Amino acid sequence: MHIKKVTAIPKKPLIDAHGESALYQIFWQEDASGKVFGAKKPEGMKSFEHFARITLRPGDTNNLHTHKDAEQVYFVMQGEGVIQVGEERENVSAGDVVFLPAKVQHGFFNTGDKQAIVYLIGVKV
């Protein structure tokens, strides 16, 4: 069994492709970003590539970026914003779930006046 308390995971930016304003809490991820958090993938997890929480203040974004070998699902838990997937842009708010295909540029932009929290799950393709 693998249990982590989200409040125990520090919030840090992933400045590689995601910019400096979005704060990530990585539960697990098997790459350089995961190493920043000491976030090893739980034994027995085969398909799930990464799992994280993103906190975005008003006006913040995790920048447009692409994952070449992972599909993702964003769960908007709090706040609102605009999600861009490829050339499409849609307003989203708490309770919305967005599928992000591999190899397609995407990003979340907090256009609201409150903090947004987004959980993401990535699955290797």
C-alpha positions in Angstrom: 0.0 0.0 0.0 1.2 3.5 -0.9 -0.2 6.5 1.1 1.1 10.1 1.0 -0.4 13.1 2.7 -0.6 15.9 0.2 0.1 18.6 2.9 3.5 16.9 3.5 4.6 17.3 -0.1 6.3 20.6 -0.8 5.0 22.9 -3.5 7.6 23.6 -6.2 7.6 25.0 -9.7 8.7 22.7 -12.6 10.6 25.3 -14.5 11.7 22.9 -17.3 8.6 23.2 -19.6 5.9 24.3 -17.1 7.2 27.7 -16.1 7.8 29.2 -12.7 4.3 30.2 -11.6 2.5 26.8 -11.3 3.3 25.0 -8.1 3.5 21.2 -8.3 3.2 18.6 -5.6 4.3 15.3 -7.2 3.0 12.2 -5.6 5.1 10.0 -8.0 6.8 10.5 -11.3 9.7 8.5 -12.8 11.8 11.2 -14.4 13.8 14.3 -13.5 10.8 16.2 -12.2 9.9 13.3 -9.9 13.5 13.2 -8.6 13.1 16.9 -7.5 10.4 15.7 -5.2 11.9 12.3 -4.3 8.7 10.9 -5.8 9.2 7.3 -6.7 6.5 5.4 -8.5 4.9 2.8 -6.1 5.9 -0.7 -6.8 3.2 -2.5 -8.7 2.0 0.6 -10.6 2.5 -0.4 -14.3 0.7 2.0 -16.5 0.4 5.1 -14.4 3.3 7.4 -15.3 2.8 10.2 -12.8 0.3 11.7 -10.4 0.5 15.3 -9.1 -1.4 18.3 -7.7 -1.0 21.8 -9.3 -1.8 25.0 -7.5 -2.2 28.1 -9.6 -2.8 31.6 -8.3 -4.9 34.0 -10.3 -3.1 34.8 -13.5 -0.8 31.7 -13.2 -0.3 29.0 -15.9 1.6 25.8 -16.2 2.6 26.9 -19.8 1.8 25.2 -23.0 3.8 21.9 -23.0 3.7 18.4 -24.6 4.2 14.9 -23.2 5.4 12.7 -26.0 4.9 9.4 -24.2 2.0 10.0 -21.7 -1.7 10.7 -21.9 -3.0 12.8 -19.0 -6.3 13.6 -17.3 -6.7 16.9 -15.5 -9.3 17.1 -12.7 -10.2 20.7 -11.8 -10.8 20.5 -8.0 -11.0 24.2 -7.2 -11.3 27.5 -9.1 -11.6 28.1 -12.8 -9.6 28.9 -15.9 -9.0 28.1 -19.5 -7.6 24.8 -20.7 -5.9 24.7 -24.1 -5.5 21.3 -25.9 -4.0 21.7 -29.3 -5.6 24.8 -30.8 -8.8 24.4 -28.8 -9.5 26.6 -25.7 -12.4 26.0 -23.3 -13.4 27.5 -20.0 -13.3 25.0 -17.1 -14.2 25.1 -13.4 -14.3 22.9 -10.3 -15.8 19.5 -11.2 -14.5 19.5 -14.8 -12.3 16.7 -16.1 -10.2 17.1 -19.3 -8.5 14.4 -21.3 -5.1 15.4 -22.7 -3.8 13.1 -25.5 -0.1 12.3 -25.9 1.9 14.5 -28.3 -0.7 17.3 -28.1 0.3 20.7 -26.6 -1.8 21.6 -23.6 -1.8 24.1 -20.7 -4.0 25.4 -17.9 -4.5 29.2 -17.4 -6.1 30.5 -14.2 -8.3 33.3 -15.4 -10.3 33.4 -12.2 -9.8 35.6 -9.2 -9.2 32.7 -6.8 -6.6 30.0 -6.5 -7.1 27.0 -8.8 -6.2 23.4 -7.8 -5.9 20.7 -10.5 -5.0 17.1 -10.0 -3.4 15.2 -12.9 -2.8 11.6 -13.7 -0.5 10.5 -16.5 -0.6 7.1 -18.2 2.3 5.9 -20.3 1.4 5.1 -24.0 
